[in-house]
Amino acid sequence: MHILTQDPATPDITALLNQHLDEMRSISPPESKHALDIEGLRAPDITFWSVRNNDNALMGCGALKRLDSTHAEIKSMRTEPAHRRKGVAASLLAHIIDHAQSNQIARLSLETGAQDHFAPARALYERFGFVPCGPFGSYREDPNSVFMSRVLNA
């Protein structure tokens, strides 16, 4: 696996992210869908990564959005269905945490779904030390959302 900083407007990434957005629309009501579109992921406060295999095939993606100088949010974590259960998300999450620590981010937060569909994602974040927290940034309480956070070591 290779983790690369990449433009989310790359065609294969766009296809994966559109699949992600379509799935979110089918599971969550519109007011509870917090996934960013392609242009949102191209904002200057966001770093976007792809995970690729040795043949350069896309395995997954994820992003980190700076909320302020010491707090960032994990966004758009997604694994290609054919590559699930191969450690793609865990490798990318470890990479994001390392990147955050090396950039003096003291706290990482995320929002994910409360539905059973999102149980594997919540379990992954828990394995990496994320714990439930209240809404952060511009989020509000939402019965369809689970907010999680982790304090990072300096």
N, CA, C and O of each residue as an XYZ file, in Angstrom:
616
protein
N       0.840     -1.185      0.000
C       0.000      0.000      0.000
C       0.879      1.240      0.000
O       1.913      1.298      0.666
N       0.436      2.232     -0.768
C       1.109      3.521     -0.821
C       0.090      4.600     -0.494
O      -1.000      4.617     -1.066
N       0.427      5.488      0.406
C      -0.458      6.588      0.768
C       0.120      7.853      0.158
O       1.263      8.224      0.423
N      -0.693      8.512     -0.666
C      -0.244      9.678     -1.426
C      -1.143     10.872     -1.163
O      -2.359     10.726     -1.043
N      -0.546     12.056     -1.072
C      -1.336     13.276     -1.078
C      -1.798     13.466     -2.515
O      -0.989     13.455     -3.442
N      -3.101     13.640     -2.694
C      -3.621     13.655     -4.052
C      -4.840     14.565     -4.150
O      -5.514     14.819     -3.152
N      -5.118     15.051     -5.348
C      -6.287     15.870     -5.613
C      -7.524     14.961     -5.645
O      -7.541     13.977     -6.384
N      -8.556     15.278     -4.854
C      -9.753     14.430     -4.870
C     -10.505     14.480     -6.193
O     -11.410     13.676     -6.415
N     -10.143     15.418     -7.084
C     -10.801     15.491     -8.395
C     -10.213     14.505     -9.399
O     -10.622     14.494    -10.560
N      -9.250     13.670     -8.968
C      -8.727     12.611     -9.824
C      -9.882     11.655    -10.150
O     -10.634     11.291     -9.246
N     -10.045     11.240    -11.404
C     -11.253     10.488    -11.796
C     -11.601      9.279    -10.928
O     -12.765      9.117    -10.560
N     -10.639      8.431    -10.590
C     -11.012      7.251     -9.801
C     -11.395      7.630     -8.369
O     -12.240      6.978     -7.757
N     -10.773      8.681     -7.840
C     -11.146      9.150     -6.500
C     -12.540      9.769     -6.544
O     -13.356      9.525     -5.655
N     -12.812     10.559     -7.563
C     -14.136     11.162     -7.712
C     -15.214     10.086     -7.760
O     -16.270     10.237     -7.144
N     -14.959      9.015     -8.478
C     -15.930      7.919     -8.556
C     -16.168      7.305     -7.175
O     -17.310      7.039     -6.801
N     -15.094      7.081     -6.420
C     -15.233      6.502     -5.076
C     -15.984      7.459     -4.156
O     -16.849      7.034     -3.390
N     -15.659      8.741     -4.226
C     -16.330      9.717     -3.367
C     -17.796      9.890     -3.756
O     -18.647     10.081     -2.887
N     -18.096      9.825     -5.040
C     -19.499      9.897     -5.448
C     -20.271      8.683     -4.948
O     -21.428      8.802     -4.544
N     -19.637      7.525     -4.973
C     -20.242      6.308     -4.406
C     -20.513      6.517     -2.917
O     -21.566      6.135     -2.406
N     -19.547      7.130     -2.230
C     -19.672      7.433     -0.804
C     -20.860      8.381     -0.565
O     -21.686      8.134      0.314
N     -20.940      9.451     -1.343
C     -22.033     10.410     -1.173
C     -23.387      9.769     -1.471
O     -24.358     10.024     -0.757
N     -23.466      8.947     -2.509
C     -24.714      8.251     -2.831
C     -25.139      7.345     -1.678
O     -26.316      7.293     -1.321
N     -24.167      6.630     -1.099
C     -24.486      5.744      0.019
C     -24.964      6.546      1.228
O     -25.913      6.149      1.903
N     -24.301      7.682      1.501
C     -24.717      8.521      2.638
C     -26.147      9.028      2.428
O     -26.936      9.064      3.372
N     -26.478      9.415      1.202
C     -27.837      9.893      0.902
C     -28.875      8.796      1.120
O     -30.007      9.082      1.511
N     -28.495      7.535      0.869
C     -29.443      6.432      1.024
C     -29.635      6.021      2.484
O     -30.621      5.366      2.824
N     -28.696      6.406      3.341
C     -28.742      5.985      4.747
C     -29.198      7.103      5.670
O     -29.992      6.880      6.584
N     -28.696      8.302      5.429
C     -28.930      9.425      6.344
C     -29.875     10.445      5.734
O     -29.830     10.685      4.528
N     -30.734     11.051      6.553
C     -31.574     12.126      6.032
C     -30.696     13.306      5.605
O     -29.585     13.455      6.113
N     -31.170     14.142      4.687
C     -30.341     15.237      4.156
C     -29.728     16.128      5.228
O     -28.583     16.559      5.090
N     -30.471     16.411      6.294
C     -29.944     17.287      7.340
C     -28.850     16.622      8.178
O     -28.187     17.292      8.970
N     -28.658     15.328      8.011
C     -27.643     14.583      8.767
C     -26.487     14.115      7.891
O     -25.638     13.349      8.348
N     -26.441     14.562      6.647
C     -25.353     14.191      5.743
C     -24.290     15.278      5.816
O     -24.526     16.420      5.421
N     -23.114     14.909      6.326
C     -22.052     15.886      6.542
C     -20.828     15.641      5.664
O     -19.808     16.310      5.825
N     -20.920     14.693      4.742
C     -19.795     14.419      3.851
C     -19.612     15.586      2.885
O     -20.585     16.141      2.375
N     -18.369     15.945      2.643
C     -18.059     17.024      1.710
C     -18.068     16.523      0.274
O     -17.734     15.369      0.007
N     -18.454     17.401     -0.651
C     -18.355     17.054     -2.064
C     -16.908     17.277     -2.531
O     -16.050     17.680     -1.746
N     -16.654     17.013     -3.798
C     -15.289     17.105     -4.335
C     -14.715     18.505     -4.132
O     -13.583     18.652     -3.672
N     -15.479     19.517     -4.469
C     -14.960     20.886     -4.322
C     -14.695     21.216     -2.857
O     -13.715     21.891     -2.542
N     -15.552     20.750     -1.968
C     -15.323     20.965     -0.542
C     -14.028     20.327     -0.065
O     -13.345     20.866      0.806
N     -13.694     19.176     -0.639
C     -12.456     18.483     -0.264
C     -11.209     19.110     -0.889
O     -10.088     18.730     -0.551
N     -11.397     20.060     -1.790
C     -10.270     20.744     -2.425
C      -9.937     22.064     -1.716
O      -9.058     22.801     -2.163
N     -10.624     22.360     -0.635
C     -10.408     23.609      0.102
C      -8.977     23.663      0.646
O      -8.374     22.623      0.908
N      -8.441     24.860      0.813
C      -7.047     24.985      1.264
C      -6.788     24.470      2.683
O      -5.641     24.185      3.027
N      -7.814     24.348      3.501
C      -7.626     23.852      4.872
C      -7.739     22.336      4.967
O      -7.792     21.783      6.066
N      -7.776     21.659      3.815
C      -7.924     20.197      3.783
C      -6.729     19.554      3.091
O      -6.288     20.002      2.033
N      -6.216     18.494      3.713
C      -5.211     17.634      3.086
C      -5.923     16.336      2.735
O      -6.611     15.754      3.573
N      -5.759     15.887      1.508
C      -6.470     14.710      1.020
C      -5.463     13.643      0.601
O      -4.473     13.938     -0.068
N      -5.727     12.399      1.002
C      -4.845     11.281      0.662
C      -5.613     10.178     -0.056
O      -6.804      9.965      0.175
N      -4.901      9.493     -0.926
C      -5.416      8.253     -1.513
C      -4.520      7.119     -1.034
O      -3.357      7.331     -0.692
N      -5.074      5.920     -1.016
C      -4.316      4.702     -0.743
C      -4.359      3.895     -2.026
O      -5.432      3.622     -2.564
N      -3.180      3.514     -2.513
C      -3.090      2.785     -3.770
C      -2.233      1.541     -3.586
O      -1.341      1.496     -2.738
N      -2.528      0.531     -4.404
C      -1.712     -0.687     -4.352
C      -0.533     -0.540     -5.310
O      -0.351      0.514     -5.920
N       0.257     -1.586     -5.440
C       1.448     -1.530     -6.290
C       1.131     -1.340     -7.764
O       1.995     -0.926     -8.537
N      -0.096     -1.640     -8.159
C      -0.522     -1.427     -9.545
C      -1.185     -0.062     -9.727
O      -1.754      0.219    -10.781
N      -1.109      0.783     -8.699
C      -1.691      2.127     -8.685
C      -3.217      2.120     -8.651
O      -3.841      3.153     -8.894
N      -3.822      0.985     -8.356
C      -5.280      0.934     -8.219
C      -5.679      1.573     -6.898
O      -5.028      1.363     -5.875
N      -6.748      2.352     -6.925
C      -7.251      3.028     -5.734
C      -7.824      2.009     -4.755
O      -8.651      1.176     -5.124
N      -7.378      2.084     -3.511
C      -7.884      1.198     -2.461
C      -8.760      1.951     -1.467
O      -9.651      1.367     -0.851
N      -8.504      3.252     -1.312
C      -9.268      4.033     -0.359
C      -8.806      5.474     -0.338
O      -7.898      5.869     -1.069
N      -9.461      6.261      0.530
C      -9.099      7.667      0.643
C      -9.535      8.210      1.991
O     -10.289      7.576      2.729
N      -9.044      9.395      2.290
C      -9.412     10.094      3.510
C      -8.816     11.486      3.500
O      -7.942     11.797      2.692
N      -9.300     12.322      4.409
C      -8.859     13.710      4.437
C      -8.771     14.212      5.868
O      -9.325     13.624      6.797
N      -8.058     15.318      6.011
C      -7.921     15.987      7.295
C      -8.222     17.462      7.078
O      -7.585     18.120      6.256
N      -9.189     17.971      7.815
C      -9.592     19.375      7.721
C      -9.153     20.110      8.978
O      -9.535     19.741     10.088
N      -8.358     21.140      8.800
C      -7.934     21.983      9.926
C      -9.120     22.803     10.403
O      -9.745     23.516      9.618
N      -9.430     22.702     11.694
C     -10.486     23.519     12.287
C      -9.902     24.780     12.908
O     -10.503     25.853     12.852
N      -8.719     24.633     13.501
C      -7.945     25.763     14.014
C      -6.498     25.297     14.119
O      -6.149     24.255     13.564
N      -5.665     26.034     14.807
C      -4.234     25.707     14.805
C      -3.904     24.405     15.519
O      -2.843     23.830     15.275
N      -4.784     23.921     16.397
C      -4.476     22.699     17.154
C      -5.556     21.621     17.061
O      -5.451     20.588     17.723
N      -6.581     21.845     16.255
C      -7.708     20.910     16.183
C      -8.013     20.644     14.714
O      -8.096     21.575     13.913
N      -8.180     19.373     14.363
C      -8.504     18.993     12.986
C      -9.563     17.896     12.990
O      -9.753     17.185     13.977
N     -10.242     17.786     11.859
C     -11.309     16.805     11.696
C     -10.976     15.827     10.583
O     -10.535     16.227      9.505
N     -11.185     14.560     10.844
C     -11.035     13.522      9.822
C     -12.303     13.517      8.968
O     -13.417     13.504      9.491
N     -12.115     13.529      7.646
C     -13.230     13.573      6.708
C     -13.064     12.496      5.636
O     -11.949     12.074      5.326
N     -14.172     12.069      5.088
C     -14.226     11.254      3.861
C     -13.361      9.999      3.875
O     -12.748      9.656      2.864
N     -13.308      9.317      5.013
C     -12.631      8.015      5.050
C     -13.507      7.027      4.291
O     -14.683      6.846      4.609
N     -12.919      6.398      3.292
C     -13.675      5.451      2.471
C     -12.728      4.408      1.897
O     -11.637      4.744      1.436
N     -13.138      3.153      1.923
C     -12.369      2.060      1.323
C     -13.160      1.505      0.148
O     -14.369      1.293      0.244
N     -12.466      1.272     -0.960
C     -13.096      0.613     -2.116
C     -13.659     -0.723     -1.630
O     -12.963     -1.452     -0.924
N     -14.894     -1.061     -1.984
C     -15.488     -2.315     -1.513
C     -14.609     -3.547     -1.755
O     -14.569     -4.438     -0.906
N     -13.917     -3.618     -2.871
C     -13.073     -4.785     -3.174
C     -11.861     -4.889     -2.253
O     -11.207     -5.931     -2.202
N     -11.561     -3.815     -1.527
C     -10.364     -3.813     -0.674
C     -10.698     -3.731      0.815
O      -9.808     -3.497      1.633
N     -11.951     -3.919      1.169
C     -12.323     -3.905      2.592
C     -11.733     -5.120      3.295
O     -11.540     -6.180      2.700
N     -11.458     -4.932      4.568
C     -10.907     -5.984      5.446
C      -9.459     -6.335      5.074
O      -8.995     -7.443      5.343
N      -8.757     -5.389      4.458
C      -7.347     -5.596      4.100
C      -6.428     -4.628      4.848
O      -5.228     -4.580      4.577
N      -6.984     -3.860      5.784
C      -6.166     -2.920      6.553
C      -5.991     -1.555      5.913
O      -5.171     -0.760      6.372
N      -6.746     -1.271      4.863
C      -6.618      0.017      4.172
C      -6.965      1.167      5.111
O      -6.174      2.097      5.268
N      -8.131      1.114      5.732
C      -8.573      2.205      6.604
C      -7.656      2.355      7.808
O      -7.346      3.476      8.212
N      -7.220      1.243      8.386
C      -6.322      1.318      9.544
C      -4.984      1.949      9.155
O      -4.446      2.763      9.906
N      -4.448      1.587      8.002
C      -3.184      2.178      7.548
C      -3.338      3.670      7.310
O      -2.476      4.459      7.697
N      -4.425      4.051      6.679
C      -4.652      5.461      6.400
C      -4.892      6.247      7.684
O      -4.382      7.358      7.832
N      -5.653      5.689      8.603
C      -5.908      6.377      9.863
C      -4.610      6.571     10.645
O      -4.395      7.637     11.222
N      -3.753      5.570     10.671
C      -2.447      5.712     11.340
C      -1.636      6.818     10.668
O      -0.978      7.603     11.350
N      -1.678      6.886      9.347
C      -0.963      7.923      8.603
C      -1.502      9.319      8.948
O      -0.729     10.254      9.157
N      -2.813      9.447      9.004
C      -3.431     10.734      9.338
C      -3.047     11.157     10.749
O      -2.733     12.325     10.979
N      -3.067     10.234     11.687
C      -2.679     10.551     13.059
C      -1.220     10.995     13.112
O      -0.901     11.984     13.772
N      -0.337     10.282     12.430
C       1.080     10.672     12.386
C       1.245     12.064     11.778
O       1.991     12.893     12.299
N       0.548     12.310     10.679
C       0.612     13.625     10.028
C       0.152     14.718     10.994
O       0.796     15.760     11.117
N      -0.956     14.472     11.672
C      -1.491     15.461     12.611
C      -0.494     15.743     13.729
O      -0.241     16.901     14.063
N       0.070     14.689     14.303
C       1.044     14.885     15.379
C       2.259     15.673     14.905
O       2.749     16.546     15.621
N       2.743     15.376     13.717
C       3.925     16.074     13.227
C       3.622     17.518     12.841
O       4.541     18.306     12.618
N       2.344     17.870     12.760
C       1.935     19.243     12.459
C       1.318     19.944     13.662
O       0.534     20.882     13.517
N       1.683     19.476     14.849
C       1.283     20.096     16.113
C      -0.226     20.177     16.336
O      -0.711     21.073     17.028
N      -0.956     19.243     15.752
C      -2.384     19.153     16.033
C      -2.532     18.385     17.336
O      -2.020     17.273     17.471
N      -3.220     18.970     18.279
C      -3.357     18.381     19.610
C      -4.609     17.522     19.750
O      -4.695     16.679     20.643
N      -5.579     17.741     18.861
C      -6.850     17.008     18.977
C      -7.394     16.711     17.586
O      -7.446     17.581     16.717
N      -7.794     15.461     17.402
C      -8.475     15.029     16.184
C      -9.916     14.690     16.539
O     -10.177     14.061     17.565
N     -10.840     15.102     15.699
C     -12.250     14.790     15.916
C     -12.843     14.264     14.617
O     -12.246     14.398     13.549
N     -14.010     13.670     14.721
C     -14.705     13.167     13.544
C     -16.182     13.028     13.844
O     -16.612     12.970     14.996
N     -16.940     12.976     12.763
C     -18.373     12.694     12.837
C     -18.611     11.489     11.956
O     -18.117     11.424     10.830
N     -19.374     10.525     12.472
C     -19.775      9.364     11.691
C     -21.225      9.051     12.014
O     -21.814      9.664     12.904
N     -21.788      8.121     11.309
C     -23.194      7.815     11.495
C     -23.475      6.994     12.747
O     -22.623      6.247     13.228
N     -24.679      7.150     13.257
C     -25.118      6.397     14.433
C     -25.770      5.072     14.051
O     -25.955      4.208     14.908
N     -26.120      4.900     12.777
C     -26.802      3.694     12.327
C     -25.858      2.482     12.369
O     -24.636      2.630     12.396
N     -26.452      1.288     12.373
C     -25.673      0.045     12.409
C     -24.677     -0.041     11.253
O     -23.603     -0.623     11.402
N     -25.023      0.526     10.119
C     -24.138      0.513      8.947
C     -22.749      1.052      9.284
O     -21.758      0.619      8.695
N     -22.672      1.984     10.219
C     -21.412      2.646     10.565
C     -20.684      1.991     11.743
O     -19.655      2.499     12.187
N     -21.202      0.881     12.250
C     -20.567      0.205     13.396
C     -19.109     -0.164     13.113
O     -18.269      0.039     13.989
N     -18.763     -0.698     11.928
C     -17.345     -1.001     11.679
C     -16.449      0.245     11.734
O     -15.327      0.178     12.234
N     -16.935      1.360     11.231
C     -16.152      2.604     11.291
C     -15.957      3.029     12.742
O     -14.845      3.377     13.140
N     -17.016      3.003     13.529
C     -16.896      3.393     14.940
C     -15.925      2.471     15.668
O     -15.144      2.935     16.499
N     -15.961      1.178     15.371
C     -15.043      0.224     16.015
C     -13.594      0.527     15.635
O     -12.705      0.452     16.483
N     -13.350      0.869     14.371
C     -12.000      1.236     13.939
C     -11.516      2.445     14.725
O     -10.407      2.431     15.260
N     -12.325      3.481     14.801
C     -11.907      4.687     15.518
C     -11.662      4.394     17.000
O     -10.717      4.922     17.587
N     -12.496      3.566     17.599
C     -12.289      3.187     19.002
C     -10.957      2.465     19.184
O     -10.246      2.712     20.158
N     -10.611      1.567     18.245
C      -9.323      0.858     18.327
C      -8.145      1.831     18.295
O      -7.083      1.541     18.845
N      -8.332      2.966     17.663
C      -7.274      3.977     17.568
C      -7.375      5.032     18.666
O      -6.720      6.071     18.584
N      -8.182      4.781     19.681
C      -8.219      5.658     20.844
C      -9.225      6.796     20.791
O      -9.211      7.669     21.659
N     -10.091      6.805     19.796
C     -11.122      7.840     19.743
C     -12.238      7.480     20.713
O     -12.610      6.315     20.852
N     -12.759      8.495     21.375
C     -13.843      8.313     22.344
C     -14.990      9.248     21.986
O     -14.780     10.276     21.342
N     -16.204      8.891     22.402
C     -17.343      9.772     22.117
C     -17.131     11.159     22.718
O     -16.531     11.310     23.783
N     -17.632     12.152     22.017
C     -17.568     13.531     22.506
C     -18.820     14.248     22.019
O     -19.633     13.667     21.300
N     -18.971     15.472     22.399
C     -20.083     16.276     21.924
C     -19.786     16.855     20.551
O     -18.681     16.703     20.031
N     -20.772     17.516     19.970
C     -20.547     18.162     18.679
C     -19.401     19.172     18.772
O     -19.175     19.768     19.825
N     -18.698     19.354     17.686
C     -17.570     20.294     17.626
C     -17.720     21.117     16.353
O     -18.545     20.805     15.494
N     -16.923     22.162     16.240
C     -17.002     23.012     15.058
C     -18.416     23.517     14.858
O     -19.028     24.031     15.795
N     -18.946     23.380     13.651
C     -20.296     23.862     13.356
C     -21.369     22.789     13.510
O     -22.533     23.037     13.197
N     -20.999     21.600     13.988
C     -21.976     20.534     14.182
C     -22.926     20.865     15.331
O     -22.595     21.638     16.231
N     -24.095     20.271     15.279
C     -25.096     20.357     16.349
C     -25.498     18.938     16.721
O     -25.260     17.999     15.962
N     -26.109     18.786     17.896
C     -26.619     17.467     18.287
C     -27.484     16.916     17.160
O     -28.275     17.639     16.555
N     -27.322     15.630     16.890
C     -28.036     14.989     15.790
C     -28.173     13.513     16.143
O     -27.160     12.849     16.362
N     -29.393     12.976     16.206
C     -29.560     11.565     16.568
C     -28.937     10.611     15.549
O     -28.742      9.435     15.854
N     -28.623     11.091     14.355
C     -28.015     10.253     13.326
C     -26.496     10.345     13.301
O     -25.851      9.701     12.474
N     -25.918     11.137     14.198
C     -24.468     11.334     14.213
C     -23.857     10.866     15.524
O     -24.457     10.967     16.594
N     -22.634     10.347     15.398
C     -21.782     10.043     16.548
C     -20.548     10.902     16.367
O     -19.921     10.891     15.308
N     -20.200     11.651     17.410
C     -19.008     12.490     17.392
C     -17.947     11.809     18.248
O     -18.237     11.305     19.332
N     -16.710     11.801     17.745
C     -15.620     11.156     18.469
C     -14.398     12.058     18.394
O     -14.253     12.861     17.471
N     -13.515     11.910     19.389
C     -12.339     12.750     19.440
C     -11.189     11.990     20.096
O     -11.394     11.030     20.838
N      -9.995     12.442     19.804
C      -8.808     11.871     20.415
C      -7.790     12.979     20.641
O      -7.506     13.768     19.739
N      -7.244     13.031     21.854
C      -6.147     13.946     22.161
C      -4.872     13.266     21.699
O      -4.660     12.081     21.957
N      -4.023     14.022     21.016
C      -2.776     13.481     20.491
C      -1.608     13.845     21.385
O      -1.623     14.867     22.070
N      -0.589     12.985     21.365
C       0.639     13.265     22.083
C       1.463     14.264     21.293
O       1.519     14.214     20.064
N       2.097     15.168     22.014
C       2.935     16.174     21.343
C       4.182     15.522     20.775
O       5.014     16.201     20.173
